[in-house]
Amino acid sequence: MKGKIIKQQKELYYVDTGTKVYKSKARGVFRKKNIKPIVGDNANIQILDEDTAYITDILERKNRLKRPEVSNLDQLFVFVTIKSPPLNLYNLDKYLSMCEYKNIDVVLILTKIDLYTEDEIEKFKNIYTSTGYKIIEVDNFNNFPKEEIFDALKGKSTAFSGASGVGKSTMINNLIKDIKLETGSISKKSLRGKNTTRHTELFKVMDNSFVFDTPGFDSFDFDFIEDERELKNYFIEFKEHNNCKYSNCNHIKEPGCNVKDAVEENLIAKTRYNNYVVLFNELEKRRKTKW
């Protein structure tokens, strides 16, 4: 039987099969193969009795993150605010490029929209229009977009990410009023806890729809790119304009660059491109001084 590992406590794994959660242990063969089951893994299990099972196989992973250690993350809800706290576009663009590298879809959750003018909201949305990222505007206290959020969560394993104070906890509290937690899922009381998570866990919000409950998605090391020339692959709006004069164009100083032309024509946001250049230069400097 197939299931998803939704929680780990030392050598005990909780596997959700869709109808029941089994307390499971991994076969010794995993240690011999140096394979460690982690939260998010899809696995085959051998049922022992009505409550317990053995994990017999770990299925191929879509992705794997080291900190926190999770797998098969489909998407990130990246929480951003224009102010209170103020928006740092460079950090956001750096983070988004990491998501592209890890093959993780992104939904931008623009919170506290009651604090902004319409012009401020449109300015933010215009920056990311060319990226194709879905943007959900959230006022946690008035006209909360419950249906739009649940629709975005449907059929996916999702993690919430964002700096302290951007409204993650408030949105979770709004959501769980309408979540009918399945047997074996974590309690609403646990879900409301603030900064108390000691381990990674998944909770089910709908059939085949999970949310990661973990403290560690607010930052990632940017050490996955060895060569700055790879960076262009992770600014997704560049792909529509990469038929430059030179096939190996890095979109920096090269002549005949269609990406730079697209920036001048406002098809790519200048802030996105400028952040790309800064990050490119940082990666180049790191590579040249590494040894």
Contacts in CASP RR format, 6 or more apart in sequence:
PFRMAT RR
TARGET T0000
AUTHOR 0000-0000-0000
METHOD contacts of the structure
MODEL  1
MKGKIIKQQKELYYVDTGTKVYKSKARGVFRKKNIKPIVGDNANIQILDE
DTAYITDILERKNRLKRPEVSNLDQLFVFVTIKSPPLNLYNLDKYLSMCE
YKNIDVVLILTKIDLYTEDEIEKFKNIYTSTGYKIIEVDNFNNFPKEEIF
DALKGKSTAFSGASGVGKSTMINNLIKDIKLETGSISKKSLRGKNTTRHT
ELFKVMDNSFVFDTPGFDSFDFDFIEDERELKNYFIEFKEHNNCKYSNCN
HIKEPGCNVKDAVEENLIAKTRYNNYVVLFNELEKRRKTKW
1 17 0 8 1.000
1 44 0 8 1.000
1 45 0 8 1.000
1 46 0 8 1.000
1 47 0 8 1.000
1 53 0 8 1.000
2 17 0 8 1.000
2 42 0 8 1.000
2 43 0 8 1.000
2 44 0 8 1.000
2 45 0 8 1.000
2 59 0 8 1.000
3 15 0 8 1.000
3 16 0 8 1.000
3 17 0 8 1.000
3 18 0 8 1.000
3 42 0 8 1.000
3 43 0 8 1.000
3 44 0 8 1.000
3 45 0 8 1.000
4 15 0 8 1.000
4 16 0 8 1.000
4 40 0 8 1.000
4 41 0 8 1.000
4 42 0 8 1.000
4 43 0 8 1.000
4 72 0 8 1.000
4 157 0 8 1.000
4 202 0 8 1.000
4 210 0 8 1.000
5 13 0 8 1.000
5 14 0 8 1.000
5 15 0 8 1.000
5 16 0 8 1.000
5 24 0 8 1.000
5 37 0 8 1.000
5 38 0 8 1.000
5 39 0 8 1.000
5 40 0 8 1.000
5 41 0 8 1.000
5 42 0 8 1.000
5 43 0 8 1.000
5 55 0 8 1.000
5 202 0 8 1.000
6 14 0 8 1.000
6 15 0 8 1.000
6 16 0 8 1.000
6 21 0 8 1.000
6 39 0 8 1.000
6 40 0 8 1.000
6 185 0 8 1.000
6 201 0 8 1.000
6 202 0 8 1.000
6 203 0 8 1.000
6 204 0 8 1.000
6 210 0 8 1.000
7 13 0 8 1.000
7 14 0 8 1.000
7 39 0 8 1.000
7 186 0 8 1.000
7 199 0 8 1.000
7 200 0 8 1.000
7 201 0 8 1.000
7 202 0 8 1.000
8 14 0 8 1.000
8 37 0 8 1.000
8 38 0 8 1.000
8 39 0 8 1.000
8 199 0 8 1.000
8 200 0 8 1.000
9 199 0 8 1.000
11 25 0 8 1.000
11 26 0 8 1.000
12 23 0 8 1.000
12 24 0 8 1.000
12 25 0 8 1.000
13 23 0 8 1.000
13 24 0 8 1.000
13 25 0 8 1.000
13 26 0 8 1.000
13 37 0 8 1.000
13 55 0 8 1.000
14 21 0 8 1.000
14 22 0 8 1.000
14 23 0 8 1.000
14 24 0 8 1.000
14 184 0 8 1.000
15 21 0 8 1.000
15 22 0 8 1.000
15 24 0 8 1.000
15 43 0 8 1.000
15 45 0 8 1.000
15 53 0 8 1.000
15 55 0 8 1.000
16 182 0 8 1.000
16 184 0 8 1.000
16 202 0 8 1.000
16 204 0 8 1.000
17 45 0 8 1.000
18 182 0 8 1.000
18 207 0 8 1.000
18 208 0 8 1.000
20 183 0 8 1.000
21 182 0 8 1.000
21 183 0 8 1.000
21 184 0 8 1.000
21 185 0 8 1.000
22 45 0 8 1.000
22 47 0 8 1.000
22 51 0 8 1.000
22 52 0 8 1.000
22 53 0 8 1.000
23 51 0 8 1.000
23 52 0 8 1.000
23 53 0 8 1.000
24 45 0 8 1.000
24 52 0 8 1.000
24 53 0 8 1.000
24 54 0 8 1.000
24 55 0 8 1.000
25 54 0 8 1.000
25 55 0 8 1.000
26 37 0 8 1.000
26 54 0 8 1.000
26 55 0 8 1.000
27 54 0 8 1.000
27 55 0 8 1.000
27 56 0 8 1.000
30 36 0 8 1.000
30 37 0 8 1.000
30 55 0 8 1.000
30 58 0 8 1.000
35 58 0 8 1.000
37 43 0 8 1.000
37 55 0 8 1.000
37 58 0 8 1.000
38 64 0 8 1.000
38 69 0 8 1.000
38 70 0 8 1.000
38 71 0 8 1.000
39 69 0 8 1.000
39 70 0 8 1.000
39 71 0 8 1.000
39 200 0 8 1.000
39 201 0 8 1.000
39 202 0 8 1.000
39 212 0 8 1.000
40 70 0 8 1.000
40 71 0 8 1.000
40 72 0 8 1.000
40 73 0 8 1.000
40 157 0 8 1.000
40 202 0 8 1.000
40 210 0 8 1.000
41 58 0 8 1.000
41 59 0 8 1.000
41 61 0 8 1.000
41 71 0 8 1.000
41 72 0 8 1.000
42 58 0 8 1.000
42 59 0 8 1.000
42 72 0 8 1.000
43 55 0 8 1.000
43 56 0 8 1.000
43 57 0 8 1.000
43 58 0 8 1.000
43 59 0 8 1.000
44 55 0 8 1.000
44 56 0 8 1.000
44 57 0 8 1.000
44 59 0 8 1.000
45 53 0 8 1.000
45 54 0 8 1.000
45 55 0 8 1.000
45 56 0 8 1.000
46 53 0 8 1.000
46 54 0 8 1.000
46 56 0 8 1.000
47 53 0 8 1.000
48 54 0 8 1.000
61 71 0 8 1.000
61 72 0 8 1.000
62 71 0 8 1.000
62 72 0 8 1.000
62 73 0 8 1.000
62 74 0 8 1.000
62 103 0 8 1.000
63 71 0 8 1.000
63 72 0 8 1.000
63 73 0 8 1.000
63 102 0 8 1.000
63 103 0 8 1.000
63 104 0 8 1.000
64 70 0 8 1.000
64 71 0 8 1.000
65 71 0 8 1.000
65 73 0 8 1.000
65 102 0 8 1.000
65 220 0 8 1.000
67 216 0 8 1.000
67 220 0 8 1.000
67 221 0 8 1.000
68 200 0 8 1.000
68 214 0 8 1.000
68 215 0 8 1.000
68 216 0 8 1.000
68 217 0 8 1.000
69 200 0 8 1.000
70 159 0 8 1.000
70 200 0 8 1.000
70 212 0 8 1.000
70 214 0 8 1.000
72 157 0 8 1.000
73 102 0 8 1.000
73 104 0 8 1.000
73 157 0 8 1.000
73 158 0 8 1.000
73 159 0 8 1.000
73 212 0 8 1.000
74 104 0 8 1.000
74 105 0 8 1.000
74 155 0 8 1.000
74 156 0 8 1.000
74 157 0 8 1.000
74 158 0 8 1.000
75 104 0 8 1.000
75 105 0 8 1.000
75 106 0 8 1.000
75 107 0 8 1.000
75 152 0 8 1.000
75 156 0 8 1.000
75 157 0 8 1.000
75 158 0 8 1.000
75 159 0 8 1.000
76 99 0 8 1.000
76 104 0 8 1.000
76 105 0 8 1.000
76 106 0 8 1.000
76 107 0 8 1.000
76 158 0 8 1.000
76 159 0 8 1.000
76 160 0 8 1.000
76 161 0 8 1.000
76 217 0 8 1.000
77 107 0 8 1.000
77 109 0 8 1.000
77 152 0 8 1.000
77 158 0 8 1.000
77 159 0 8 1.000
77 160 0 8 1.000
77 161 0 8 1.000
78 92 0 8 1.000
78 95 0 8 1.000
78 96 0 8 1.000
78 99 0 8 1.000
78 106 0 8 1.000
78 107 0 8 1.000
78 108 0 8 1.000
78 109 0 8 1.000
78 161 0 8 1.000
78 162 0 8 1.000
79 109 0 8 1.000
79 111 0 8 1.000
79 160 0 8 1.000
79 161 0 8 1.000
79 162 0 8 1.000
79 163 0 8 1.000
79 166 0 8 1.000
79 167 0 8 1.000
79 168 0 8 1.000
79 171 0 8 1.000
80 87 0 8 1.000
80 92 0 8 1.000
80 108 0 8 1.000
80 109 0 8 1.000
80 110 0 8 1.000
80 111 0 8 1.000
80 124 0 8 1.000
80 162 0 8 1.000
80 166 0 8 1.000
81 87 0 8 1.000
81 110 0 8 1.000
81 111 0 8 1.000
81 112 0 8 1.000
81 115 0 8 1.000
81 165 0 8 1.000
81 166 0 8 1.000
81 167 0 8 1.000
82 110 0 8 1.000
82 112 0 8 1.000
82 115 0 8 1.000
82 116 0 8 1.000
82 120 0 8 1.000
82 121 0 8 1.000
82 124 0 8 1.000
83 112 0 8 1.000
83 115 0 8 1.000
83 116 0 8 1.000
84 112 0 8 1.000
84 115 0 8 1.000
85 163 0 8 1.000
85 164 0 8 1.000
85 165 0 8 1.000
85 166 0 8 1.000
87 124 0 8 1.000
89 127 0 8 1.000
89 271 0 8 1.000
89 275 0 8 1.000
90 275 0 8 1.000
90 278 0 8 1.000
90 279 0 8 1.000
93 235 0 8 1.000
93 271 0 8 1.000
93 272 0 8 1.000
93 275 0 8 1.000
93 276 0 8 1.000
93 279 0 8 1.000
94 222 0 8 1.000
94 275 0 8 1.000
94 279 0 8 1.000
95 161 0 8 1.000
95 220 0 8 1.000
96 106 0 8 1.000
96 131 0 8 1.000
96 133 0 8 1.000
96 234 0 8 1.000
97 231 0 8 1.000
97 234 0 8 1.000
97 235 0 8 1.000
97 279 0 8 1.000
98 220 0 8 1.000
98 222 0 8 1.000
98 224 0 8 1.000
98 234 0 8 1.000
99 105 0 8 1.000
99 106 0 8 1.000
100 233 0 8 1.000
100 234 0 8 1.000
100 235 0 8 1.000
100 236 0 8 1.000
101 224 0 8 1.000
101 225 0 8 1.000
101 233 0 8 1.000
101 234 0 8 1.000
102 224 0 8 1.000
105 156 0 8 1.000
106 133 0 8 1.000
106 134 0 8 1.000
107 133 0 8 1.000
107 134 0 8 1.000
107 135 0 8 1.000
107 136 0 8 1.000
107 152 0 8 1.000
108 128 0 8 1.000
108 133 0 8 1.000
108 134 0 8 1.000
108 135 0 8 1.000
108 136 0 8 1.000
109 136 0 8 1.000
109 138 0 8 1.000
109 171 0 8 1.000
110 121 0 8 1.000
110 124 0 8 1.000
110 125 0 8 1.000
110 135 0 8 1.000
110 136 0 8 1.000
110 137 0 8 1.000
110 138 0 8 1.000
111 138 0 8 1.000
111 139 0 8 1.000
111 140 0 8 1.000
111 166 0 8 1.000
111 167 0 8 1.000
111 171 0 8 1.000
112 138 0 8 1.000
112 139 0 8 1.000
112 140 0 8 1.000
112 166 0 8 1.000
112 167 0 8 1.000
113 121 0 8 1.000
113 137 0 8 1.000
113 138 0 8 1.000
113 139 0 8 1.000
114 139 0 8 1.000
114 141 0 8 1.000
114 142 0 8 1.000
121 137 0 8 1.000
125 135 0 8 1.000
126 269 0 8 1.000
127 269 0 8 1.000
127 271 0 8 1.000
127 272 0 8 1.000
128 135 0 8 1.000
128 269 0 8 1.000
128 272 0 8 1.000
129 269 0 8 1.000
130 237 0 8 1.000
130 267 0 8 1.000
130 268 0 8 1.000
130 269 0 8 1.000
130 272 0 8 1.000
131 236 0 8 1.000
131 237 0 8 1.000
131 272 0 8 1.000
132 236 0 8 1.000
132 237 0 8 1.000
134 152 0 8 1.000
136 145 0 8 1.000
136 148 0 8 1.000
136 149 0 8 1.000
136 152 0 8 1.000
137 145 0 8 1.000
138 144 0 8 1.000
138 145 0 8 1.000
138 149 0 8 1.000
138 171 0 8 1.000
140 167 0 8 1.000
140 170 0 8 1.000
140 171 0 8 1.000
140 174 0 8 1.000
144 174 0 8 1.000
146 174 0 8 1.000
146 175 0 8 1.000
146 178 0 8 1.000
149 171 0 8 1.000
149 175 0 8 1.000
150 175 0 8 1.000
150 178 0 8 1.000
150 205 0 8 1.000
150 206 0 8 1.000
152 158 0 8 1.000
153 205 0 8 1.000
153 206 0 8 1.000
153 209 0 8 1.000
153 211 0 8 1.000
154 206 0 8 1.000
154 209 0 8 1.000
155 206 0 8 1.000
155 207 0 8 1.000
155 208 0 8 1.000
155 209 0 8 1.000
156 209 0 8 1.000
156 210 0 8 1.000
157 202 0 8 1.000
157 209 0 8 1.000
157 210 0 8 1.000
157 211 0 8 1.000
157 212 0 8 1.000
158 209 0 8 1.000
158 210 0 8 1.000
158 211 0 8 1.000
158 212 0 8 1.000
159 211 0 8 1.000
159 212 0 8 1.000
159 214 0 8 1.000
159 217 0 8 1.000
160 168 0 8 1.000
160 171 0 8 1.000
160 172 0 8 1.000
160 211 0 8 1.000
160 212 0 8 1.000
160 217 0 8 1.000
161 217 0 8 1.000
161 218 0 8 1.000
162 168 0 8 1.000
162 217 0 8 1.000
162 218 0 8 1.000
163 218 0 8 1.000
164 218 0 8 1.000
169 192 0 8 1.000
169 193 0 8 1.000
169 194 0 8 1.000
172 191 0 8 1.000
172 192 0 8 1.000
173 192 0 8 1.000
175 205 0 8 1.000
176 188 0 8 1.000
176 191 0 8 1.000
176 192 0 8 1.000
179 188 0 8 1.000
179 205 0 8 1.000
181 187 0 8 1.000
181 188 0 8 1.000
181 203 0 8 1.000
181 204 0 8 1.000
182 204 0 8 1.000
185 203 0 8 1.000
185 204 0 8 1.000
186 201 0 8 1.000
186 203 0 8 1.000
186 213 0 8 1.000
190 213 0 8 1.000
191 203 0 8 1.000
191 213 0 8 1.000
195 215 0 8 1.000
197 213 0 8 1.000
197 214 0 8 1.000
197 215 0 8 1.000
199 214 0 8 1.000
200 212 0 8 1.000
200 213 0 8 1.000
200 214 0 8 1.000
201 212 0 8 1.000
201 213 0 8 1.000
201 214 0 8 1.000
202 210 0 8 1.000
202 211 0 8 1.000
202 212 0 8 1.000
202 213 0 8 1.000
203 210 0 8 1.000
203 211 0 8 1.000
203 213 0 8 1.000
204 210 0 8 1.000
205 211 0 8 1.000
225 231 0 8 1.000
225 234 0 8 1.000
225 283 0 8 1.000
226 287 0 8 1.000
227 283 0 8 1.000
227 287 0 8 1.000
228 250 0 8 1.000
228 280 0 8 1.000
228 281 0 8 1.000
228 283 0 8 1.000
228 284 0 8 1.000
228 287 0 8 1.000
229 248 0 8 1.000
229 250 0 8 1.000
231 276 0 8 1.000
231 279 0 8 1.000
231 280 0 8 1.000
231 283 0 8 1.000
232 238 0 8 1.000
232 242 0 8 1.000
232 250 0 8 1.000
232 251 0 8 1.000
232 259 0 8 1.000
232 276 0 8 1.000
233 239 0 8 1.000
235 272 0 8 1.000
235 276 0 8 1.000
237 267 0 8 1.000
237 268 0 8 1.000
237 272 0 8 1.000
238 251 0 8 1.000
238 259 0 8 1.000
238 268 0 8 1.000
238 276 0 8 1.000
240 262 0 8 1.000
241 258 0 8 1.000
241 259 0 8 1.000
241 261 0 8 1.000
241 262 0 8 1.000
241 267 0 8 1.000
241 268 0 8 1.000
242 249 0 8 1.000
242 258 0 8 1.000
242 259 0 8 1.000
243 258 0 8 1.000
244 251 0 8 1.000
244 254 0 8 1.000
244 256 0 8 1.000
244 257 0 8 1.000
244 258 0 8 1.000
244 259 0 8 1.000
245 254 0 8 1.000
245 255 0 8 1.000
245 256 0 8 1.000
245 257 0 8 1.000
246 254 0 8 1.000
246 256 0 8 1.000
249 256 0 8 1.000
249 257 0 8 1.000
249 259 0 8 1.000
250 280 0 8 1.000
251 257 0 8 1.000
251 259 0 8 1.000
251 260 0 8 1.000
251 273 0 8 1.000
251 276 0 8 1.000
252 277 0 8 1.000
252 280 0 8 1.000
259 268 0 8 1.000
259 273 0 8 1.000
260 273 0 8 1.000
262 268 0 8 1.000
263 269 0 8 1.000
263 270 0 8 1.000
263 273 0 8 1.000
END
